[in-house]
Every structure is written in C-alpha cells, then in structure tokens.
Amino acid sequence: GNSVTQMEGPVTLSEEAFLTINCTYTATGYPSLFWYVQYPGEGLQLLLKATKADDKGSNKGFEATYRKETTSFHLEKGSVQVSDSAVYFCAPLSGFQKLVFGTGTRLLVSP
Amino acid sequence: DTGVSQNPRHKITKRGQNVTFRCDPISEHNRLYWYRQTLGQGPEFLTYFQNEAQLEKSRLLSDRFSAERPKGSFSTLEIQRTEQGDSAMYLCASSLVGRGPEAQYFGPGTRLTVL
C-alpha cells in the first residue's frame, strides 16, 4: 500500500523566512497528491493538490510540484507569516479512495 | 455554512458505554469517509461509503465499530463497549467522485474521551 514520509518537526522559522517541508511517498501507480493543514484546535483543511506528474499545486502562497522521478511532493512558501503556524500533512490518495497520512510536520513561525 | 459538519464536537464517556457520532457531508458529495486521529499522529482511514454502500473497511475497524449511511446523505459511526484505546478524534470527510480523484473535505471532528 501507499506510505508517506515527512520531515520531522517542529520546523521553527522567523517571519518572512523561506519554507520547505519535505515529503516523499511510496505508491502503486501514480496517486494524486495532497497537502492538508491543521491549525491549532481546528480540523484538516485542504491546502493544495496535484493529480499527475509535473503538476504544480498552489494556494495562499504555498506551492508543491509532483515529482514522479523522485516520488516527492515538497511544500514551499517564499515568505512565511506567524499565521502559517500549524501542522502540515502530505497525503497520497490510495486507489482513488483513501488518503494515507504521515505524522505531519509542525511549523512554528515567530515574529 | 455548506461544509462538512459533525456532532457532537466532544464526547466524554465511561468505559463500556456505547457512543454514536453523526456526520453531515457537503450536500452534493457522493463519497463519505471516516478517519481516526490520535494525539501527535496523522489521521488513519477507517471506512468509506459511496452513496449508501459501504465499500471498504480498515482492519482498524473492529467488530465493536459500525458505520451506516442509510440514505446516502448523513452517516453515523457507532462504537459499542468503548475502551480507553478508543479515545481519539474521529474525522469525517466527503468528496464528489466523477471522472477522476477529487479532494476530500474534512469536518471539524468529534473528540472522544473514554474514562
């Protein structure tokens, strides 16, 4: 089945710093890939997605590119804000059905 | 608000009691999913429905757990004879599946505490 590995957190950055959160996956075939964000005390929110190789998903200044050759889907943002502090989950879609989540990466942004 | 809703938001129960959670998906969505999330972990898949049919159940879903979606709209997840290990956040998500994979949209979750 599918699995995902994310960099361990917490990732601690100052406001306006560049963000990269690494995500690699193992999968049968070419799954759609998603990033979800969980703010403190809230549910999961869809951040962005990509459905095929070389697709770039983007939203709210965040970007991630589907790299089939390296089975990666790294999340990037050029300038983080304090309000971006949250837990970020990378998730491939297994068999067009279930999302497979890793343990998530906590991001802490200080002013 | 037309997002996924879940009730109750919090449930505290004693070991051995039965509990039932409800999920109302986004109205036009034909798929509904249940996940479980424990502290510090990512969500784990439990089961999903397409319309009223339950199509897959995880091995995590013991025989104490049952889920229904009788009219293809809202769903209920029941846990019988709760155990302390059942304490977790139970998440519901929905999606509209047509010609390809679509994103799943999550509700706020029901936090279960078993004493």
Interface residues (C-beta under 8 A of the other chain):
Chain A: P31 S32 F34 Y36 E42 G43 L44 Q45 L46 K49 T51 F89 A91 L93 F96 Q97 K98 L99 V100 F101 G102 T103 G104
Chain B: Y33 Y35 G40 Q41 G42 P43 E44 F45 Y48 L55 E56 L91 A93 V97 G100 P101 A103 Q104 Y105 F106 G107 P108 G109
